[in-house]
Amino acid sequence: MPFLRLLLTFTLIACTLACGREPGKEAGTPKPAAFVSDGAGDGSVWVVDGPKGGRLYLCGTIHILREKDYPLAPAYEAAYMYSNKLVLELPPGSSGPELTNRMAQLGMYPEGMSLDAHVSEETWKKVQQWAAKRGMDAAAMSKFRPWFAALLITSMEYAALGAKPEKGVDAYFEARAKKDGKPMEGLETAEFQLQLFASLKEKQQRELLEQTMGEIATVAEEYEKMLAAWKQGDLETLEEMLFREAEKYPELMSLFLTARNLAWMDPLDRMLKKGEKVMVLVGTGHFTSESGLIELLRLRGYKVRHYREVTDF
């Protein structure tokens, strides 16, 4: 599975912590909705209509962005304006020193164990070469479990491109809602997302690290391609990128995507039936494939339209 792309679209906790987001740091001053750049595109925003006037604005996010990726498509501003509350992957204010410490606790080997003893000689050599290139201490890297090392390496590669979690779509609107006093809630807890990684079998952890080391050379090119598809709401391209090797890792896909989508369905269903108008901000990868939120909602009988098709905001 393409782990670098998975990190951008599936699990917010990985970006928030591994990328070094400062506790409480906001996304910066929101830009006026009227200022829309030519490259903003149609956006990855879908509208779901329910009974009693209920409406979900499904807003696909990229968890790590750059300043130049703003402003967002007007669809995001419209969704924010017409919603009464925000629903995020994680509850607002989830980042903090306690969470950072918890991640380190889960991600580091106990004394007497090391990364080099749990991965292949070839993989460890690649980690050492990467550490030397990025000015990291290989001895420090040896203390990390494979999943944590993969997160750290991934985050530093995106940071080298100028991509930061505090510029991600989730952080941007969390800051907006906090300033405006708009209610917010989360679909999952930070501990749950941490356990997605910590509970991986050793073989799965090794696979994540091996894939990460193999993807580093193309991270810049793939990042730009993903952003271009995301800005246009091009789920076909995003699905091709995210699921290129999915059939090789069914357990990982179930853990990171399918099972979580299914778990989110009942809460989203209740919001629609209660007549709420909600801006739902989750990784865009959750909208792709037959097990994505869009298709699951359609299977429940809901009408789902892309923002460009909606005239009755």
N, C-alpha and C positions, 0 to 999 in steps of 0.2 A: 504494500500500500504506500502511496506517495506521502510520506510523513510530513514533509515540509508544507505541503498544501493542506494536509489534514489539520495541522496546527493553526493555520490561518482561518479555517472555517468551522471547525468542530468544537474545540474545547477552549473556552475563554480563560480558564484558570491557568493553563499552560502559558498563555501570552502574558497575563497579568503578573505572574510571579517570575517565570524564567526570564522574561525580558526586562526585569528590573523596574517595573512601574513603582514609583514612589507612593507610599501609602497616602491616600487622600488627594493625590495630585489629579487635577482636572484636565480636561481636554483643551482648555483655552477659551478665549472669548468667542462665542458663536457668531458666525457671519450672518448678515441679514439674508432672509429667504429670497429677496429679490435679486441678489447677486448670484447668478448662475453662470458657470463657465461653459464654453462651447463643448468641452469634453466631458461634461457631467453625465450625458446620456439619459436613458429612460429610467435607469435604476433597477435594482432587484427588489421590487415592492409589489406584493400581491394583496388584493382585497377579498376578504371572505365575508359573505353576507349570511346572517342567521335570522331566526324569528325574533319578533319583538324589537326590531331595529338594531339587533346586535351586529357588530362589525369588528373584524380583526384586520389590522393592517400588518401583514406579514412582511417585515423588513429584513432582508438578508444583510448580514454584516460581514465585514472583514475585520478581524480582531486587531490587526496591526496595520496602520497606515502612516503616510507621510503628510507633512503640511501641504505639499503641492497637490495632494489628492482631494483637497477641499476647494470649493464647496461641493456638497453632495448634490445628487440629482434632486429636482424639485419634489419628486414623489415622497422623499423622506420628510421634507418640511411640511408637506400637506398632511402626511400621516401623523406627525407630531401635533400639528394644529388641531386636527379633528378628533384626536383621541383624548379620553379622560384619564387614562393612566398608562404607564409603561410596564411591560413585562420583559424582563431580561433573563438570560440564562442563570445568572447568579444574583442574589439579593444585593441591593445597592450598598456600597461601602464594604464589600467583602474583603478587599485587600487590606493588608496591615501587617505589622511585625509578627503578630501571633501566627498568621497564616504562612508567612515566609519561613518562620521557624518550623512550622509543621511540615512544610514541603521538604525542608532540609532533613528533618527527622526521618521522613519516609524515603527520601532519595539518596541517603548516604549509607554505605556499608558500615557495620559495626567494626570495631578495631580487630585487626587480624585478617580482614577480608578486603579484596581489591578488585577493581574493574578488569585489570589485565588478566586476572586468574579466571574470569567468567566469560570472556569473549575470545574469539580466535586471535592468533598471533597477527594475522593480516589486519583485522579490525583495530587491534590495539596500536599497531604501527600507524594506521591512518589517523587515529585519534592523536597520537604523539605529533605527527606532522601538522595536523590542524592546530594543535595547541601552540606549536612553535610559530606558526604563521600569524596567529592572533595574539601572541604575547602572553599565552596562558602557561601556567605551571603544570606540566604533565603529571607530576606527583600529586597535585591537588585533584586533577581529573580522575586519578586512579581511585579516589575515595567514593566516587559516585556510582550508583547503580546504572545499568545501561539506559533505562528510560529517562533518568534524570540527566545523564550526559547528553542524550539525544535532544532533550528540551533545551539545555544550555547551549549546545552547538547551534541548534536551529535559531534560537533567539538572537545569538550574536551575529549570525549570518544576515538576518533581517535588519538588525541594528546597523550593520555596515552599509546597508542600502538607505538608511535614514528612516526606516519604519519603526514606529514606537507604539506601545500599547495605549499610552495616554492620548494618542491620535486616532485610535480605533473608533469605529462607529458606535460601539456600545458605550465607551467612555465619554464620547462626545455628547450623546443624548442623556446619559446619566447626569452629567454636569448641567446640562440644560434644565432637566426636570428638577434637579435639586435647587437650582436658582429660582425656578418658576413656582416651586411648591407643588409640582404635579406628583401624584402618588406613584410609587414604584413597588414592584415585587419580583421575586426570582422563581424560576421553574425548578432549580436544583440548588443544593448547597455546595459550598466550596469543598467541603470534605468529600462529598460524593464525587466531584470531578477529580480530586486528588487520588481517590481510590481507583478510578478508572485506570490510572497509570500504575499505582502501587500494587494493584492486584494482578497485573500481567504475569503470566508464567515466564520463567527465565528464557525459554526459547523465543517467546514473543518479544521480550525485551531486547534480546540479541538481534532479532530481525529488524526492530525499529532503529536500532543504532546502525546496523549495517546499511539499511536503506538511506538513513540520514547521511552517512558518509558518502554514499554513492550519488546523492542528489545535489551536493554542495556546488558542484561546478556549474549547474544550470539554474541555480536559485534566482538570479537576477532576471533571466529570460522568462522563466516560468511565472515569476511574480507579476511581471508586466502583462503577460498573456492572461493571467487570472483576473487582474484588475480590469482589463479591457472588457472581458466577458461579464464580470460583475456589474460594471457601470451600465451595460446594455441590457441586463437581465437575461443574458444568454445562458440558460440552464443547460442546454445541450452541450455547449463547449465546456462548461464547468463540470458537468457529469463525466465527460470524457476524461478530463484532467484528474478528477478525484478518484475515479473508479477504474483507472487504467489497468491496475493489477489486483482489483478487489477480489476476484475469484480465487486468488491464491491465499487469501487471509480472511475466510468467512467469519471466524471467531472475533477478529478485531473489528470488522465492519459491524457485526452485531452489537458488540460492546460499545463502540464509539458512536454509532449512528442509529441503527434500526431500533434497538431496545429503548434508547432515549426518546426517539420520536414517538414510539408507541406510548411511553410513559407520560408524554406531554399532551396526548390527545384528550384525555378526560378533562384536565383543567381548562384547556382551550375551548372544549365543547361547552363546559359550564358557563364560561364567560359569554359565549355567543347566545346561549339560551337565556341568560339573565338580561340580555339586551345591552351589554356593555360595549363601549367603543374603546378598543385597546390597540396600542402600538406594540407589536411583538418583535423584539430584537434578538435574533439568534443567528448563528453562523449560516451563511448562504448554503453550505453543503447540506444542511438539513432540509432543503427544499428539493434537492435533486433525487432522481431515481423513483422507482415505483413504491419504495418504502419511505419516501420523503413526505413532509407535512402536507404539501399541496395535494398529492394524490390521496393521502389518507383522509384528508378533509373531504375531498370529492367523493370518496367511497362512503362517507357518512351522509352524503346527500347535500352537501353545501356547495353553493356556487362560488367558484374561485376565479378571479380575473386579474390579469396584470394591470398595473396602474394605468398604462396607456389606453386600456379599454374602458376605463371608468369615467363616466361623465356626471355622476350623481354624488360627488363628495359632499 
